[in-house]
Amino acid sequence: MVEVKNITKCYGDKKAVDNVSFTVNSGEILGFLGPNGAGKSTTMNIITGYLSSSSGTVTVDGCEILDDPKGVKSKIGYLPEIPPLYVDMTVQKYLEFMFDLKKVKLDKEEHIEEVCRLVKISSVTNRVIKNLSKGYKQRVGLAQALLGNPPVLILDEPTVGLDPKQIIEIRNLVKSLGKKHTVILSSHILSEVQAICDRVVIISNGKVVADETTEGLSKTLVKSNRLLVQVEGPKSSVISTISNIKNVKNVKTEREVSDGVYEYIIEVDEDCDIRSSLFFKLAEEKWPILLLQSADLSLEEVFLKLTTDTTYSSKQGGKK
């Protein structure tokens, strides 16, 4: 649906985006991440046609942006971090204005009603936008992005500045939109990306340093399995016993959960399963296991490692 191929953007001698390539499949929700100044917003602006690239191509639903810029723009709904609202207009008049500006070829009244119903702003259509809460303004911005039913939605920080209830509502809305649209979502809230997105592209210093599912990223970085286990028993003896199990690489104490109960992270050789051995070894000592679960790197840990470990980043160059 969206193919970004070898995009480079230069400002004088500085490369804001350096040979970036990735694809987004139809019906996929892609998380697009990067630290401030990484080239994330520049890349998104190139995809939407707001900026031209120095080199490379962007293709959306078979249309190449340089060959058919109007055609590509008609296939994209864009919500910038600061929604482009005319705050002295009512919601209804603003959406009618944007409908005409986009030259949407659908029944105006019916389509605007449908979009308002979808983003749950039907109750405020006659209110002036400047009098709305931040959450409703964000919904109005999302409504304008949906006008014309574009197959691709690009959402830049759609929940920034919202309260927890509004964040959950917008998050659920984006997930539901992913059933009918291809979505590229930029966010600094990594737990949000993990909850919503099917795949993650991470950009750092203008280059793609990762392109994977969050689970795949964790396995690629660690090259081992990690287990989190809570055991009731003497800490030093438990560590010694677990360390002697075959294929265990490392054991470290995370915290004391309660009196005599400690939480451990166990690193295990790649593609090895020690759960049965762990159970029987600890059962021999009569040390009960109170919790056992996978402990892959969180998206936060993956993000920090990829964007601060320059040695790793330079070797990656983006996994396809």
Secondary structure, DSSP 8 states (H G I E B T S, - for coil): -EEEEEEEEEETTEEEEEEEEEEE-TT-EEEEE--TTSSHHHHHHHHHTSS--SEEEEEETTEETTT-HHHHHHTEEEE-SS----TTSBHHHHHHHHHHHTT--S-HHHHHHHHHHHHT-GGGTTSBGGGS-HHHHHHHHHHHHHTT--SEEEEESTTTT--HHHHHHHHHHHHHHTTTSEEEEE-S-HHHHHHH-SEEEEEETTEEEEEE-HHHHHHHHH-EEEEEEEEES-HHHHHHHHHTSTTEEEEEEEEEEETTEEEEEEEEETT---HHHHHHHHHHTT--EEEEEE----HHHHHHHHHH-HHHHHHHS---
